[in-house]
Amino acid sequence: MPLDPELIPVLQGYEELGLPDLAHAEPEDFRSTMTAVPLEQPTTVAGVANRTIPGGDGQDLALRIYTPETDTCASLTLFFHGGGWVIGDLEIHDEFCRRLCIGSGSIIVAVDYSLAPEHKYPSGLEDCYAGQPGRLGTPPAWALKGVELSSPAIAPAVILLRRYVCWLVIGQVLKSAISC
């Protein structure tokens, strides 16, 4: 099957950046290229708080909670970053979460789940489940959101696991889907 002509400039740009070859790079090599570009002035939200809770394996799990500037916030959105289960963190997705917070009027809880290959499956999934609303003292109605590469697999799995606790999922939004 021939390559879509619209993809050629994308692949050329990737090569020009000097990023490691995904097929042969070690996770650490690729992670070092995926740093967030610092912004002079990040988008302002009412509050940003870093918290740590016990993760799925009992180790510390980092969360970043973004609060919108509104008195009518009735929902909470869990944000699971993408990265193919191997890359990604809170810093890379900070600006996206800020804008999501403002645009949705929802409290955003970004979960910095464990990455492979250092942490074997289902470690990342268990970390995402550990960020459930009942452990955060959140409102009863909230939305679950999965985003980017690995999280479309995480979001439905966390929804399935929720039947074992008492919280309500009012929706799921995926930024991109998994494709084979």
VMD Tcl script that draws the C-alpha trace (Angstrom):
set ca {
  {0.00 0.00 0.00}
  {1.51 3.38 -0.96}
  {2.06 6.10 1.63}
  {-0.58 8.84 1.72}
  {1.06 11.93 0.08}
  {-0.19 14.16 2.92}
  {1.93 12.14 5.36}
  {5.23 12.72 3.54}
  {5.81 16.27 4.96}
  {4.95 15.00 8.45}
  {7.53 12.22 8.23}
  {10.12 14.58 6.75}
  {9.56 17.02 9.60}
  {10.00 14.18 12.07}
  {13.34 13.29 10.48}
  {14.47 16.95 10.48}
  {13.88 17.18 14.23}
  {16.40 14.40 14.77}
  {14.07 12.37 16.95}
  {15.03 8.75 17.59}
  {13.66 6.00 15.38}
  {10.63 4.67 17.25}
  {11.29 1.13 16.07}
  {14.80 1.04 17.54}
  {14.96 3.65 20.32}
  {15.13 2.80 23.99}
  {12.33 4.35 26.08}
  {14.77 6.66 27.90}
  {16.08 8.03 24.58}
  {12.63 8.88 23.35}
  {11.45 10.26 26.71}
  {14.34 12.73 26.74}
  {13.06 14.23 23.46}
  {9.50 14.58 24.73}
  {10.01 17.45 27.16}
  {7.44 20.19 27.48}
  {8.29 23.52 25.88}
  {8.11 26.08 28.68}
  {5.58 28.83 27.99}
  {6.24 32.41 29.01}
  {2.70 32.62 30.36}
  {0.73 29.38 30.76}
  {-3.04 29.61 30.50}
  {-4.45 30.82 33.83}
  {-6.85 28.65 35.81}
  {-8.20 29.29 39.31}
  {-5.91 26.71 40.85}
  {-3.30 24.06 40.14}
  {-2.39 21.63 42.89}
  {0.06 18.74 42.87}
  {-0.95 15.82 45.06}
  {0.38 12.38 45.78}
  {-1.78 9.40 46.65}
  {-0.98 5.69 46.92}
  {-0.92 4.18 43.43}
  {-2.11 0.77 42.36}
  {1.06 -0.84 43.67}
  {1.12 1.22 46.88}
  {3.90 3.50 45.60}
  {3.38 7.28 45.34}
  {1.19 8.32 42.42}
  {1.43 11.94 41.26}
  {-1.74 13.82 40.37}
  {-2.17 17.38 39.15}
  {-5.54 18.98 39.85}
  {-6.72 21.96 37.77}
  {-9.63 24.04 39.08}
  {-11.66 26.31 36.77}
  {-12.69 29.85 37.64}
  {-16.39 29.10 38.16}
  {-18.76 28.59 41.06}
  {-20.92 26.12 39.15}
  {-18.42 23.31 38.68}
  {-20.33 20.06 39.00}
  {-18.00 17.65 37.28}
  {-14.58 16.16 37.52}
  {-12.60 14.87 34.56}
  {-9.86 12.28 34.93}
  {-7.16 12.90 32.33}
  {-4.95 9.98 31.30}
  {-2.11 11.19 29.09}
  {-1.09 9.41 25.93}
  {2.28 7.99 25.05}
  {1.76 4.38 24.08}
  {2.11 3.29 27.74}
  {5.83 4.20 27.52}
  {6.19 8.00 27.37}
  {4.29 11.04 28.63}
  {3.94 12.88 31.92}
  {2.17 15.74 33.67}
  {4.52 18.43 32.31}
  {4.05 17.56 28.64}
  {0.26 17.81 28.97}
  {0.08 20.74 31.41}
  {-1.09 23.38 28.91}
  {-3.60 21.00 27.34}
  {-5.10 20.27 30.78}
  {-5.30 23.98 31.58}
  {-7.21 24.66 28.38}
  {-9.42 21.62 28.92}
  {-10.24 22.93 32.40}
  {-11.27 26.34 31.08}
  {-13.13 25.00 28.06}
  {-15.07 22.35 29.96}
  {-15.61 24.19 33.25}
  {-14.62 20.91 34.89}
  {-12.06 20.10 37.55}
  {-9.31 18.18 35.75}
  {-7.34 15.50 37.58}
  {-4.31 14.47 35.52}
  {-2.98 11.07 36.57}
  {0.75 10.43 36.08}
  {0.47 6.65 35.78}
  {3.39 4.20 35.77}
  {5.13 3.68 32.44}
  {6.40 0.54 30.72}
  {8.76 -1.21 30.44}
  {9.85 -0.38 34.00}
  {6.35 -1.09 35.28}
  {4.64 -4.13 33.78}
  {0.97 -4.29 32.85}
  {-1.46 -3.74 34.56}
  {0.53 -1.23 36.64}
  {-0.52 1.85 34.63}
  {-4.16 0.78 34.61}
  {-4.11 0.18 38.38}
  {-2.63 3.66 38.89}
  {-5.42 5.21 36.82}
  {-8.01 3.31 38.83}
  {-6.31 4.50 42.04}
  {-7.23 8.07 41.04}
  {-10.94 7.30 41.42}
  {-13.12 10.14 42.69}
  {-13.91 8.60 46.07}
  {-10.25 8.90 47.04}
  {-10.19 12.58 46.08}
  {-13.28 13.85 47.92}
  {-14.94 14.93 44.68}
  {-18.54 15.65 43.65}
  {-20.81 12.70 42.84}
  {-21.30 13.55 39.14}
  {-18.19 13.66 37.00}
  {-16.91 12.77 33.56}
  {-14.18 10.31 32.73}
  {-11.90 11.35 29.89}
  {-9.22 9.36 28.15}
  {-6.81 11.08 25.83}
  {-4.24 10.26 23.15}
  {-2.45 6.98 22.46}
  {-2.60 4.67 25.46}
  {-5.48 6.23 27.30}
  {-8.28 5.18 24.92}
  {-7.53 1.72 26.27}
  {-7.33 2.94 29.87}
  {-10.57 4.95 29.95}
  {-12.95 2.07 29.10}
  {-11.08 -0.28 31.42}
  {-11.42 2.16 34.33}
  {-15.12 2.53 33.51}
  {-15.51 -1.25 33.71}
  {-13.66 -1.37 37.03}
  {-15.90 1.37 38.48}
  {-18.69 -1.15 39.03}
  {-16.86 -2.16 42.20}
  {-17.17 1.30 43.78}
  {-19.94 3.87 44.06}
  {-19.34 6.65 41.57}
  {-21.13 7.77 38.47}
  {-19.64 8.16 35.00}
  {-21.59 10.72 32.99}
  {-19.50 10.51 29.84}
  {-16.29 9.56 28.13}
  {-14.44 11.65 25.57}
  {-11.50 10.34 23.56}
  {-9.18 12.75 21.76}
  {-7.88 10.01 19.46}
  {-8.62 6.36 18.99}
  {-6.40 3.32 18.93}
  {-5.88 2.02 15.42}
  {-4.18 -1.10 14.18}
}
mol new
graphics top color blue
foreach p $ca { graphics top sphere $p radius 0.5 }
foreach p [lrange $ca 0 end-1] q [lrange $ca 1 end] { graphics top cylinder $p $q radius 0.2 }
display resetview
